[in-house]
Amino acid sequence: MLAARPVRLVARVVAVATLLLLIAAGLAGDQSPTRNVVPTAVWVGRWVDLSALVGNLWAVVNPWSALFGWSEEWLGPRGPAFRCPAWLGMWPAVVLFLASAWTELVFTGRTSPTQLALLIIAYSLLSWTAMTLVGRALWQRQGDPLGAAFGVLARFAPTEIRVTDPAICGRCPRPCRGRDGACLDCGDCFDRAALSRRQWNLRLFAAGLQRTDDVSPSVLVFVLLVLSTVTYDGFTATPAWSRLEGALYGALAPLGDLRLSLIESLGLLAFPLLFVGVYLAFARLTAWAAGDQLGTATVARLFVLSLVPIAIAYHLAHYFTYLLIQGQLLIRLVSDPFGFGWNLFGTARSRPDIGIVGARFVWYLAVAAIVLGHVIAVYVAHVVALREFRDRRAALRSQLPILVLMVGYTVVSLWIIAQPIVENP
């Protein structure tokens, strides 16, 4: 039933209607961030995604992809104007995800409904232009930052979409066929296949992370970018960052009002570079521990997806309270999205309950999530090592540097999560 076209159509209509509502509310609604639905929907709603627990829902509801697909059905499909070089990979998604993180964490206009609406319009034009040039499927996977992020997270999910007709993959711009020859987790092929050729199957959690044949250098950097940006967001709430920011703010006095944005931008750039450097160093140690059976680049590519469970766990620990408290604003705003005093669904008088969760609950949830994510990450890395290295002893030796890396990041994550809820002298 979930694979049926009517269900997918309804989901896409709702997504497109939401997109149009956000643009209209941003341009014509009240400009107070708490009275207009746009800031809350963009910065809270965009992380309310169940890809890691259910599957790649974004591939179904992506409003930009849906509108472009409908235009192709109406005007007739056209092939891409340009053939994208293989080396380009997911680098466009890397750049746009970093730009999105900068907008969320640094941009001073991130709470302005009008500016957010204009950014949505600009991104819409960029997406549709790119889809015209390189094709809808390729852009959705390699250029759309949300599509790329949710696609990576969906590898953890206990479901997969599969197309049983290999001929469908002949027109696909990406390597979507698994080791058994079947088409896996490709929304484009799934859309084009007949209903009898579609499958929506259950699998073990994190089983999709063990598939590494399509991991390129750009995918590696993208995974580390997702992990580093959410870590940076948490780090900015710690006393250590406050002290560092204060010292830099005084040292950069000649820059005036630009100081704060510059400091935050440099921090946002430094964290991905730090993560990539540390990860490659441990990849080199892993290759050495296994007797250099595989090169450093190959080892880095093989094991980077094993970090995804930790990224999901930290994401949950970091954003859970934010979603529970700030997300309550959507209950009120859904009745009055423009801030005009409407009460469409009778919820306009709803007020957030900031005591819905306590610090003790937040801490125990964070510990449980991060430790569980660490355990799953170690398991995924172990399975990949046993598959890729020639003998069991080399595989076991290779896990020591990876274990140190994961434990180290787990400790750092718990320290960051603890800072806002501990008392410092």
N, C-alpha and C positions, 0 to 999 in steps of 0.2 A: 504493500500500500504506500509506503514512504517513497518508493521509487516511481510511483505513478505520476504522469505529467500534470494532472489537475492539482495534486498536492504541491508540487514544485511551483506551479503557476500561481497559486494563492500566496505562497511564501514570497515570491518575487514581487507580486503586486503590492503586498504590505510593505516590503522593503523600499520599493520605488516611491510609494506614497509617503513614507517616513522621510526619505531624502528630500522630496519636494516640500514637505511641511517644514523641515529644518531651514531650508533656504528662504522660504516665505517668512517664517518667524524671525529669522535673523535680520532680514532686510526691513520688515514692516512692523515688527513687534516692539514691545518695551525693551529698552536697552539695559535695564538692570539685570545683572547676571543671575540673580536669584528669582526673578520674575519671568525670565525668558527661558524656554525649554532648551535652546541650542547649547549653551555651555555645559549643562548637566548631561544632556544626551550625547554630546560628542566625547567628553572626557570621562564620564562614568559609563555611559552605555557602550562605548566601543570595546571595553574590556569584559562586558557581560557576554561572553562567548563560551559555548560548551564544546568546542572542537576537541579539546583534550579528553573529554569524558564521553562524547557521543560520536563525533566524526566531523568532517570538514563541512560544517553548515554554511560557512561563508561562500563556498563554491556554489551553493544553491541560491542564497539570498542576495548576493552581491548586486546592488541596484545598478551600478554602472555597466556591469556585464549583461544584466537583464535587458536594459534599455538598448544596448548595442545589438544584442541578439534579436530583439524584436524588430529593430530597424533592418537587419539582414533578412528576416522572414518577409518583411513588407517590400523592401526594395530589391531583394535577391542577394544571395551571398556573393561576396567578392573575395578573391584571394588577397593575401597581404601584398602591399606594394614593395616591400623590401624583405629580403631573407636575412634574418638576424644571424650574425656570426656566432659560432659555438662558444668562443671565448668570452662573449658578453655575459653569459650565464645569468645569475641573479644580481649582478652588480647594480642594475637600475633599482631593484627593490632595496638593496643595501643603502643607496644614496637617499631614497625617498623615506625609508624607515628612520634614518638618522635625522632627516629634515622634520619628520613628524614628531620625533622625540624632542627636537629642539623647540618646535612650536608648543608642545605640551609643557615643557619644563623651563624654558627660557623666555620665549616670546611674551612681551609685556601686554600684547593685545589678545591673549588666549582666553580672556573672560568676556570679550566684547562680542555680542551676538552678530553685529554687522560684519566685523572683520572675520569671524569664523564662517559666516555665510559666503563671503567673498572668497575665502580659501576653499570652501567646498566647490564653488563654481569653477575656480581656477583648476582644481584637481579633476573635476569632471571633464573639462575641456582637454586637459592633458591626457587623461585616460582614454577618451574616445579618439583623440588624434593618434595615440600610440596603438590602439586596437586596429585602427585603419591601416597603419603603416606595417605592423608586424603580426597582426592577427589577435583575435580576442583571447584564445586559449593561452598563447605564449605570454601575453601581457599579464593575464590574470595570475599566472604562476611565477613569472620572473620579474615583473615590474610593479605590480600592485603590492604595496608593503603589507597591507592587512591580509591579502590573499596568500602571500608568501609566509607570513607569520603563522596564520591559522593552519596553513598546509603543513608546516613543520610540527605544530602542536598536535594536529590530528593524527600524526604517526603514532602517538601514544594511545589513541582511542581504541576501544575494543570492537570497533566496526571497520569494515572496509568496503568500498564499492569496487565491483569487478565486472569486466566485460568479457564474455566467453568467446567472442568472435575476433580472432587475431587480425582479421582483415581491416577492422575498424581502426586499428592503431597505425595503419599505413599512412593516414593523412594527419597523424598527430605530430606536433612539432617538438615533442619531448620524449625521452625514454620512459614510457609508462608500462612496459611489459616486464613482469617479474621473472624470476628464475624458471618458473614453470611455464612461461610463455603467455600467461594470461595478463590482461590489462588491469592494472591495479591503481585505485585511487586517482583516476583521471576523470574529472568532471566533464571535459569536452567530449571524450570518447563515450562517456556514459550518456550524455545528451543525444548523441548521434545514433546510438545503438537502439535496435528494436527492443521492446519491453521484454521479450522472451530471452534476449541475450544479456540482460542486466541481472546482477546479483548484489544484494546488500547483506554481507555476511558478518557473523560474529568471529572474533579472534581474541587471544589473550591481550591484556593490557601491555603496552610497550612492544608488542610483536612487530609493529611497523617500523620501529627504530632500529631493528636488526637488519633492515634492508639498506645497504650502503652503496649499491652500484651506481646510484645517481647523485652521489655527494661530490660536488665540485669545490674548488677553492672559494668560489663566491658563496656557496651554501655554508661552508665552514665559517666564513666571516660573518654571514648573516646570523647564524645560530649564536655565535659569541656576541654579536651586537645586541641581539634581543636580551641575552643574559646580562650584559654589562649595563645597558641603559636602565633596566629596572633596579639593578644594584646601585647605580649612581643616584637614582631617585630616592632610594632608601637612605643612602649615605648622606644626602643633603639634610636629613633630619637629625643628624648626630652632632654632639658638641664638638667632635674633632673637625667636622666640616665648618662649623661656625667659627672656630678659632682660625682655621686656614683662610676662610673667606675674609675674616676681619683683618688679618695680616696683609693679604693681597689688596684689600680695599684701601688700606692706608698707603701702601707702596705705590699704588696706581692713581694717586690723587690728581695728577695733571689731566687724566682722561675725563674727569668730571662725572656726569650722569651715565656715561657708557661703562663705568667700571663694573657694576654688578652684572650686566648682561655679558660682558667680556669674560669675567671670572666663571660664570656658570657655563658659558659656551666652551671655554677651555677645559673645564671639568668634564663636560659631556663628551668631548673629543678624546680626552686622556683615558677615560675608562675603557672604551673599546680597544685602544692601542695597547693598554696594559693587559687586558684579557687575552688578546691575540698573542702578545709576546710571551706571557706566562704559559699559555696553552702550547705554543710551539716548542718552548723549552722542555716541557714535560713530554711532549710527543717525541722529542729527540731522546730523552731518557728512556722512554718506553721502547723505542726502537733498539737502543743500546742494550737494555736489559734482556731483550729477546734475541740477542746475538746478531742484530742488524740483518735479520732475514728480510725485513721490509724497510724501505726508506722512510725518512722522517715525514715527508709529504704524504706518503701513503698511510702511515700510521695516524697522522693528524686527521686525514679524511675518514678513516675507518671508525674512529672512536668519538668524533665530535657529537654525533647524535646521542651518545650515551649521557651527555650532559642535559638533554632536554627534560628528563624527569625532575632534575634539580631545579631547572628554570621554571617548570610548572609549579613545583612546590613553593618556591620563593615567590612566584607571582601570586599564588593563593595567600601565603602568609602576609605579603606586603599590602595587597589590595583588598583583602576580605573585609576589614573594618571600614575602609573607605567606601566600598560598595554598599555595605549594610547601612551606613549612616547617610552619606551623600546620596546614595541611590534612592533613599526615601523621598527626596525632592521630586522624583519623577511621578510619584503618586499624586502630588498636587498639580504638577505642571501638565500632566496629561489632560486635565480638565480645563486648563487655561494656558495653552502653549505660547500664546502671543503676549500674555501679561495684560490682557484687556479687561480682566475682572470676570471672565466667563466661569461657569461651573458645569461643564458638559456632562461629566460623569459623577457629580456629587462628591468629588474628592478635593475640591479647591481649598478647603479649610484644613486639610491634613498638615500636620507639623512633624518634622523628624524627631524621633525619640533617640537622643544621643546616649541614653543609658541602656540601649538594647544589648550591648555586649560590654563586659568588663575587662580590665587589663589582664586579670588572671586567665580568663577564657582565651583572650587573644594570644597570650604567651604559650599556653599549652597547645593551642591549635597550630601555632607557628612551629613549635618544636616537633610535634607529631608529623606535620606536613613535610618539613625539611628532612627529618630523619628518614621517613618513608621514601621520599624522593631520592635520597642518597642510596638507600638499599636497592631500589629498583635500578638506579643508574649503574651501580656496581654489577648487578646481575646482567644488564644489557652488555656492558663492556666485557664481561667474562664470556658470554655466549659468542660475541664477535671474535674475541681472541682465540677461543677454541676452534672456531671455523677457519680463521685466516692463517694461523701459524702452523708450521709443519708438525711440531710435536707438542705434547701436553706440557712438558717442563718449560719450554720457551713461552707458551701461552700464560702459564702461571707467573713466571718472572715478569712478563710484560705488565701484569696487573698491579705490581707494587707502586710504580710511579703514578699510575692513574688513581690508585687508592689514596695516595698522599694528596694528590690534587683535589680529589672530591671531598676528602675529610677537611682539608684546609678551607675550601670554599664553604662547606657546611658550617664550620666554626665562624668564619667571617659573616655569613648570612645571619646566624643566630645572634651575633654581637650587634649587627646593624638593627635587627628587629627589636632587640632588647632596649636600645638606647632611648626611644621616646617614653618607655614605661618604667625606667629605673631612676632612682634618685642619685644625682651626682653631688659630691661635696663642692 
